[in-house]
Amino acid sequence: MADPSDLLQQLRPLRAAPPDGAAEILLMALVGSLAGAMLALALRFWRAHRRPLRRAALVSLADARALPAPERLAAQAKMLRDLVGALDGGAARLHGDAWLARLDRFFATTLFSEGEGRAFGDALYRPRADDPSETLDRALQKLLSRLDR
């Protein structure tokens, strides 16, 4: 039997032969492209499922569309309270103009202090002759789509 150290001396490192044809290069490019595409899809899927608060708010907003006007406005207000309360617990206790100002800062808009969003302040608890819920629904949809949480 041969000495083990002699056998180890006879071993040579394995090396892959360099690609010599266009077929191998094309195959490596295809495999690399597929790996990149799979990574991009996985990243997109991960980012889409990383925003549960926005998704829950959009679902709540969509569910409110089937309600009559006063209940729809109340459901929209509840969705805003829940969303802002989940992200900034102290803000959900605000009322009136302070609440509207916090909503403006949160969404980086003036919709709540100067626009139709005033309906979510003290006006929410008074009877209304008009129905701003459709306009507010579109505005909230747009604001929520920009939310990255």
Backbone bond lengths (Angstrom), bond angles and torsions (degrees), N, CA, C in turn:
res aa  C-N    CA-C-N  psi(-1)  N-CA   C-N-CA  omega(-1)  CA-C   N-CA-C  phi
1 M - - - 1.461 - - 1.523 109.17 -
2 A 1.317 115.45 143.50 1.468 121.40 -176.31 1.522 109.98 -79.44
3 D 1.283 113.56 153.08 1.460 120.83 179.16 1.537 108.76 -69.65
4 P 1.374 119.80 132.18 1.467 121.45 -178.41 1.522 113.22 -58.33
5 S 1.315 118.28 -33.04 1.467 119.06 -179.76 1.521 110.93 -68.27
6 D 1.349 118.18 -31.06 1.469 121.04 176.07 1.522 110.36 -68.33
7 L 1.335 115.73 -38.79 1.467 119.12 178.85 1.527 111.09 -65.09
8 L 1.319 116.90 -40.25 1.467 120.54 179.14 1.526 111.09 -65.77
9 Q 1.328 117.32 -33.28 1.458 121.01 178.92 1.524 111.82 -68.20
10 Q 1.339 116.92 -26.85 1.451 121.44 -177.97 1.535 112.62 -80.50
11 L 1.343 117.00 -15.69 1.473 119.72 179.91 1.521 110.81 -69.03
12 R 1.313 116.01 140.13 1.458 122.35 177.38 1.537 108.11 -119.91
13 P 1.324 117.29 148.07 1.474 118.34 177.70 1.522 110.55 -65.86
14 L 1.324 114.94 143.38 1.462 120.83 176.72 1.518 109.32 -81.61
15 R 1.289 115.90 137.50 1.458 120.64 177.65 1.517 108.58 -134.89
16 A 1.315 114.61 136.85 1.460 118.67 175.80 1.515 108.76 -78.35
17 A 1.273 114.46 140.38 1.461 118.87 179.42 1.527 108.66 -69.59
18 P 1.322 117.05 139.11 1.464 118.35 178.88 1.525 110.11 -65.65
19 P 1.325 115.91 148.08 1.463 117.59 179.88 1.526 109.83 -63.93
20 D 1.296 114.64 130.83 1.453 117.80 -178.34 1.514 112.72 -114.22
21 G 1.313 116.45 -8.28 1.449 118.46 -178.82 1.512 111.90 -123.63
22 A 1.287 114.20 162.48 1.464 120.21 179.67 1.524 111.18 -66.27
23 A 1.334 118.14 -28.39 1.463 121.24 -178.36 1.531 110.90 -64.76
24 E 1.322 116.69 -43.17 1.461 119.24 179.75 1.523 111.52 -66.55
25 I 1.318 116.64 -41.25 1.464 120.70 179.43 1.526 110.07 -64.23
26 L 1.325 115.89 -42.58 1.463 120.45 178.16 1.524 110.99 -63.25
27 L 1.325 117.16 -40.36 1.453 121.44 179.26 1.529 110.77 -64.73
28 M 1.328 117.37 -42.82 1.459 120.09 178.28 1.535 111.14 -65.24
29 A 1.325 116.96 -38.65 1.464 120.03 177.61 1.522 110.84 -65.09
30 L 1.317 117.28 -39.88 1.461 121.67 179.17 1.528 110.92 -65.86
31 V 1.325 117.10 -44.49 1.462 120.71 179.12 1.526 110.14 -63.83
32 G 1.322 117.83 -41.27 1.462 121.13 177.85 1.516 112.08 -64.24
33 S 1.323 116.87 -41.14 1.471 120.73 178.60 1.521 111.25 -65.34
34 L 1.320 116.58 -42.15 1.467 119.95 178.67 1.532 110.96 -64.52
35 A 1.321 116.89 -40.06 1.468 119.71 177.94 1.527 110.46 -64.34
36 G 1.325 117.75 -40.61 1.463 121.30 177.44 1.519 112.07 -64.49
37 A 1.342 116.54 -40.77 1.465 120.16 179.08 1.529 110.94 -66.23
38 M 1.308 116.72 -40.58 1.468 119.97 178.45 1.527 110.91 -64.72
39 L 1.308 116.63 -39.59 1.465 120.29 177.70 1.527 110.75 -64.63
40 A 1.329 116.98 -41.64 1.465 120.62 179.01 1.529 111.01 -63.93
41 L 1.330 117.63 -42.28 1.466 120.84 178.27 1.526 111.29 -65.35
42 A 1.317 117.29 -40.69 1.460 120.13 178.58 1.524 110.57 -64.26
43 L 1.310 117.52 -40.62 1.461 121.34 178.56 1.531 111.13 -65.33
44 R 1.309 116.51 -41.32 1.472 120.33 178.68 1.536 110.77 -64.41
45 F 1.314 116.67 -43.12 1.463 121.11 178.24 1.522 110.57 -62.00
46 W 1.324 116.80 -43.31 1.460 121.35 179.91 1.523 110.96 -63.21
47 R 1.334 117.31 -43.85 1.461 120.58 -179.81 1.526 111.30 -66.18
48 A 1.322 117.28 -36.95 1.465 120.25 -179.43 1.526 111.32 -66.48
49 H 1.299 117.94 -34.86 1.456 121.05 -178.95 1.528 112.38 -91.61
50 R 1.308 116.21 5.21 1.455 120.82 179.41 1.523 111.69 -89.40
51 R 1.299 118.09 -4.60 1.465 122.38 -175.30 1.526 111.63 -112.31
52 P 1.315 118.85 61.98 1.460 119.33 -176.09 1.518 113.58 -68.70
53 L 1.330 118.81 -31.54 1.470 120.03 -179.64 1.520 110.73 -67.12
54 R 1.314 116.64 -44.91 1.465 119.61 179.10 1.521 110.28 -63.60
55 R 1.324 116.41 -42.76 1.459 120.27 -178.96 1.527 110.51 -63.23
56 A 1.335 117.14 -42.99 1.467 120.72 179.17 1.524 111.07 -64.95
57 A 1.336 117.00 -38.74 1.464 120.16 178.85 1.527 110.81 -66.64
58 L 1.320 117.10 -40.25 1.473 119.95 178.62 1.525 111.39 -66.33
59 V 1.325 117.16 -37.77 1.466 120.54 176.93 1.520 110.11 -65.45
60 S 1.316 116.74 -42.94 1.459 121.02 178.45 1.528 111.12 -62.48
61 L 1.321 115.89 -40.44 1.464 120.60 178.11 1.522 110.82 -65.10
62 A 1.311 116.98 -40.78 1.472 120.72 178.63 1.526 111.09 -66.56
63 D 1.327 117.42 -38.37 1.469 120.68 178.11 1.523 111.40 -65.40
64 A 1.312 117.50 -31.97 1.464 121.55 -177.83 1.526 112.16 -71.42
65 R 1.315 117.94 -19.82 1.476 120.72 -177.33 1.522 112.66 -62.22
66 A 1.303 117.69 -26.36 1.461 120.62 -177.99 1.527 112.84 -82.20
67 L 1.311 117.89 -7.85 1.469 121.73 -176.14 1.527 111.45 -85.44
68 P 1.332 117.32 156.04 1.463 120.80 172.44 1.533 110.11 -64.66
69 A 1.317 115.96 162.31 1.466 122.17 -171.10 1.532 115.25 -50.59
70 P 1.340 120.97 -53.19 1.474 118.82 -177.63 1.537 112.53 -63.83
71 E 1.344 115.78 -40.88 1.461 119.31 179.45 1.531 110.97 -69.56
72 R 1.313 116.29 -33.49 1.464 120.83 178.62 1.524 110.64 -64.50
73 L 1.319 116.28 -43.81 1.459 120.77 178.37 1.533 110.49 -63.79
74 A 1.329 116.68 -40.17 1.472 120.62 178.23 1.533 110.75 -66.24
75 A 1.336 117.53 -38.95 1.465 120.79 178.39 1.532 111.01 -66.83
76 Q 1.324 116.99 -37.88 1.462 120.42 176.41 1.532 110.34 -64.36
77 A 1.319 116.32 -41.78 1.465 120.62 178.84 1.528 110.90 -64.95
78 K 1.319 116.94 -40.21 1.465 120.49 177.49 1.523 110.67 -64.20
79 M 1.318 117.51 -41.12 1.459 120.96 178.08 1.524 110.56 -60.26
80 L 1.339 117.16 -42.21 1.460 120.80 178.05 1.523 111.20 -64.36
81 R 1.335 116.75 -43.32 1.470 120.32 178.40 1.529 110.77 -61.22
82 D 1.328 116.40 -44.22 1.463 120.24 -179.15 1.522 111.30 -64.85
83 L 1.319 116.52 -43.99 1.463 121.13 -177.99 1.522 111.35 -64.87
84 V 1.324 116.64 -51.58 1.462 120.12 -178.33 1.527 109.79 -68.90
85 G 1.317 117.62 -35.33 1.458 120.32 177.20 1.519 112.68 -64.09
86 A 1.331 117.25 -35.17 1.464 120.43 178.48 1.522 111.40 -69.57
87 L 1.314 117.49 -31.13 1.462 120.92 -177.42 1.521 113.21 -95.02
88 D 1.326 116.44 -29.01 1.462 120.75 -179.14 1.524 107.01 -147.11
89 G 1.321 116.52 89.36 1.464 122.07 -172.92 1.510 115.08 -53.76
90 G 1.326 118.89 -38.62 1.452 121.61 -177.94 1.513 112.91 -69.69
91 A 1.316 117.36 -27.24 1.461 120.82 -176.98 1.519 112.06 -70.16
92 A 1.307 118.21 -29.06 1.465 121.02 -177.13 1.522 112.26 -68.75
93 R 1.312 118.29 -14.57 1.468 121.34 179.31 1.524 112.45 -88.67
94 L 1.313 117.48 -6.78 1.469 121.14 -179.75 1.516 110.39 -73.03
95 H 1.339 115.66 157.17 1.467 121.43 178.61 1.513 109.28 -138.98
96 G 1.311 115.45 162.30 1.461 121.58 173.78 1.516 113.82 63.26
97 D 1.330 115.33 -138.40 1.464 120.69 -175.69 1.526 112.22 -66.45
98 A 1.324 118.13 -30.86 1.465 120.59 177.87 1.529 110.39 -65.02
99 W 1.335 116.27 -39.90 1.471 120.99 177.62 1.517 110.41 -65.07
100 L 1.324 116.35 -44.51 1.466 120.11 -179.97 1.526 111.50 -64.21
101 A 1.334 116.93 -39.28 1.469 120.37 177.65 1.523 110.56 -65.08
102 R 1.332 116.93 -38.46 1.475 119.75 178.76 1.527 110.41 -66.61
103 L 1.328 116.86 -39.39 1.469 120.04 176.42 1.523 110.89 -62.72
104 D 1.335 116.87 -41.15 1.467 120.35 177.35 1.528 111.11 -60.63
105 R 1.321 116.80 -43.88 1.475 119.43 179.16 1.525 110.98 -67.75
106 F 1.309 116.58 -40.26 1.459 121.17 -177.76 1.533 111.45 -62.51
107 F 1.335 116.11 -44.08 1.462 120.52 -177.80 1.526 113.12 -96.85
108 A 1.338 118.14 -0.31 1.475 123.17 -179.21 1.529 110.82 54.83
109 T 1.326 114.51 58.41 1.465 121.11 -178.58 1.528 108.61 -149.09
110 T 1.317 115.82 175.71 1.467 121.05 172.52 1.528 110.36 -119.60
111 L 1.317 116.26 14.64 1.459 121.80 -178.04 1.524 112.04 -59.29
112 F 1.312 117.60 -37.42 1.465 120.58 -172.60 1.521 113.37 -84.62
113 S 1.301 118.71 -32.00 1.462 119.25 -179.01 1.522 112.30 -93.32
114 E 1.339 117.27 -25.15 1.463 119.59 -176.49 1.518 114.33 -120.92
115 G 1.322 118.35 -16.20 1.459 120.29 -174.65 1.519 113.09 -112.49
116 E 1.326 114.41 -152.81 1.471 121.64 -178.74 1.527 112.72 -62.05
117 G 1.321 116.82 -21.43 1.455 120.92 -179.14 1.516 114.07 -65.85
118 R 1.338 117.26 -8.98 1.472 120.40 175.73 1.528 110.42 -60.35
119 A 1.326 116.40 -18.10 1.474 120.52 178.61 1.524 111.81 -63.76
120 F 1.335 118.51 -18.08 1.460 121.52 179.78 1.527 112.76 -89.53
121 G 1.305 117.33 1.34 1.467 121.59 177.08 1.514 109.55 -91.59
122 D 1.315 115.64 -138.15 1.465 120.60 179.78 1.523 112.11 -65.23
123 A 1.326 117.59 -24.11 1.462 121.41 -179.82 1.525 112.23 -65.61
124 L 1.321 117.29 -17.64 1.463 121.22 179.93 1.526 111.24 -63.06
125 Y 1.324 116.55 -27.24 1.464 120.73 -174.71 1.525 113.24 -99.44
126 R 1.321 116.63 9.12 1.465 120.78 177.27 1.524 109.42 -113.88
127 P 1.334 116.73 150.89 1.468 118.54 176.12 1.530 110.05 -65.69
128 R 1.316 114.93 145.24 1.471 120.35 -177.91 1.519 109.60 -121.69
129 A 1.316 115.88 145.72 1.460 120.64 175.42 1.521 110.17 -87.33
130 D 1.330 116.83 -32.87 1.463 120.11 -179.68 1.529 109.99 -99.25
131 D 1.326 115.91 169.00 1.460 121.61 179.69 1.529 108.81 -121.83
132 P 1.339 117.40 98.45 1.461 119.68 -179.23 1.527 113.36 -86.25
133 S 1.330 117.93 3.43 1.464 120.07 -170.88 1.531 112.88 -63.67
134 E 1.327 118.45 -34.78 1.478 120.36 179.46 1.523 110.59 -67.88
135 T 1.317 116.57 -45.60 1.467 120.83 177.70 1.523 110.34 -63.33
136 L 1.319 116.17 -44.07 1.453 120.36 178.81 1.516 111.90 -65.00
137 D 1.318 116.25 -35.14 1.455 120.12 178.97 1.531 110.88 -60.65
138 R 1.323 116.42 -46.62 1.473 120.43 178.65 1.524 110.88 -64.61
139 A 1.326 117.14 -42.32 1.470 120.56 -179.42 1.524 111.12 -65.67
140 L 1.333 116.88 -42.72 1.467 120.11 179.28 1.527 111.17 -66.62
141 Q 1.318 116.48 -37.62 1.465 120.58 176.93 1.526 110.15 -58.87
142 K 1.326 116.11 -44.36 1.462 121.12 -179.97 1.531 110.89 -66.23
143 L 1.338 117.15 -43.14 1.465 120.46 179.75 1.525 111.81 -65.83
144 L 1.322 116.58 -40.91 1.466 119.78 -179.61 1.523 111.95 -68.59
145 S 1.321 116.82 -32.29 1.466 118.86 179.85 1.528 111.60 -66.55
146 R 1.331 117.21 -23.91 1.467 120.63 177.98 1.520 112.51 -85.68
147 L 1.324 116.88 -13.94 1.463 121.50 -176.85 1.523 109.90 -69.72
148 D 1.312 117.19 131.39 1.466 121.27 -177.83 1.522 110.68 -110.88
149 R 1.324 116.10 55.34 1.466 119.94 179.06 1.495 109.52 -143.77
